[in-house]
Amino acid sequence: MTDAHAWAERLAAGEAIGEPVALVVAHPDDETLFAGTALARFADLRLILVTDGAPHDMADARRLGFATRDAYRAARADELAAALAALGATPDLRRYDLPDQGATAALAALTDRLAGDLAGTALVVTHPYEGGHPDHDAVACAVHRAVARLGPDAPAVVEFACYASFAGERHFWRFVDDPACPAHTRLIPPDERARMEAALLAHASQASVFGTLRPDAERWRAAPAYDYAAPPPGEACLYDGFGWAMTSARWRTHAAAAAR
């Protein structure tokens, strides 16, 4: 059993973790949606937030009543602070402040920065490469490439269950199956569900994304060895159906260029 598998088992057991941990997420709310109940169990947590949650495209901001991207970005920062308080988490928060949907174009610089910020940690927890969102895929790719630079002292990499396409629909808190990296599951007890509810309500601007959906379990697994030149594992890339400029084919072009 690799170190990453052992870490996934510890997370699923609900252990308090004293070793230094980095949680790398693409957007403010990912930390709550996908790892929220674990945050208070990390005694030494470095929370790395890659984007500010505000796309250059103002469509979401205008729909929510924000006149500028800066106003939307500030609101999402306030929501994150309230969510972390609800979860009882006091991480070392490191903001990279890339625009939402902008992580892919910055893959090379993102990898460089992560290589510095992940040094000295025992564990990195992050997104899977599953075609759920281009920023999720970019963060997964950058984390793996940054960790590869750290040599024998590199941290283990564990993934949280995120969202991907299953039968043509988006499903949350579920991995695309990989027999080599089985998921480890922990049912969320009632007291932790109450904290999660408060934290998710704090991310008020994102209510249209997850609505009344709430996790009933945490799922963790050792990160597979991905081929970023290939389409993401699973049935389909979810964001190919969003009508965004960033498609899975364009994503792979950026990933190849960043690797060079």
C-alpha positions, 0 to 999 in steps of 0.5 A: 500500500502506498503512502497515498492509500494510507492517507486516504484511509486515515481521512476516511477514518475521520482522524485528526491529522497533525502533519502539515497538509496542503489543500489545493482548490480551484474556487472559493466553495470547493473547500466546503463542497468537497472537503469541508468536514475535514478542515477542522481535523487538520491541525496544520493546514495550508489552504491554497485557493487558485482562483478568486471565483470571478470569471472575466466574463461578467455573466454570473456577476451580472445575474447575481446583481454585481456591477463589477468583477471586483465586487463579485470577487470581494463577495466571494472572499467574504463568503469564504471567510464565513464558511471557514468560520462555520467549519471551525477552520483556521488555515494558512490561506494562500490566494493565487487570485487567478480569474475563474476559468483562468487556471488553464492558461496559467498552468506553467506559472501555477506549477512553479508557484505550487512547487514552492508552496507544497514543499514541506507538507506531508500530504496534498489534497486536491481535485481529480482530473475528471473533466468536471471544470477546466480549473479543476483539471488545471489544478490537478495537473499543476499539483501533480507536476509540482509534486514531481519536482519535489523528489524524495521529500514530495508529499503524498497526493490524495483526491476528494470526490468532486463532480463529473459527467455520469450518464450525461449529467453532473453528479457531485461527490462521486469519483470516476471509478479507477480500480487501482485507486479505490475510494474510501468513504466516511459517512458524515455524522449529524453534528458535522452535517449541521456545520456543513449546512451553515458553511454551504449557506455562507456561499450564497452566491453559488446556491444555483450551482449546488442548490439543495444538494448536500453531501452525506459522505466524504470520499477520498482516494490516492491520486491515480497516475493521469495522462494529461495528453488523453481525455479525462477519464470517464464517459465525457468531459462535462465542460464540453457541454457548457458552451465555454471557450475552454474545451477539453481539446483546448485544455490538453493543448494548454497542458502540453504547452505548459509541460514543454 
